Amino acid sequence: MKKLLFLAAFALLATVPSNAQQYKVVTSVESIVPNGLGRSRIVNALEEKDYKEYTSVRSEEDNTRNKSDRGDIRVKNFEETKLLNFYNLGGIRFQNIAANDALITNMINTMISEGWSLEFVVSAVESEGGKGDGKGIFITRYIFKK
């Protein structure tokens, strides 16, 4: 009877999901600069940073700041996958968009085969917006969970 209770308790604990989860952010940056002058990439950091090392707490009583150098935040180990720009001299290139989609799809499928699941996708466009509107990027963050 004790063995049966032990096995039942062990089986119950084995079915309880672990709270230890890991997240990873991979970013694609696609240039929307006319004439193909921009740079487009998938960027994946290969090292971790502890955000607390670069965080300061401010209050009226204590106005101390974290003295770490901003240069310390930079990640030196990362993957950079080339993508094609949305525009060239002839204007928008749908073939380039399809090629980027193929590379991004392969990246997502590779991450999933490595045990990650795609949890969130967040996109934004940054553009000068002024007369001529000659600068801009389309950025997408893919947030994976393991």
Summary of the structure (lengths in Angstrom):
residues: 146
radius of gyration: 22.6
end to end distance: 37.5
largest distance: 81.0
contacts: 324
relative contact order: 0.23
helix: 31%
strand: 32%
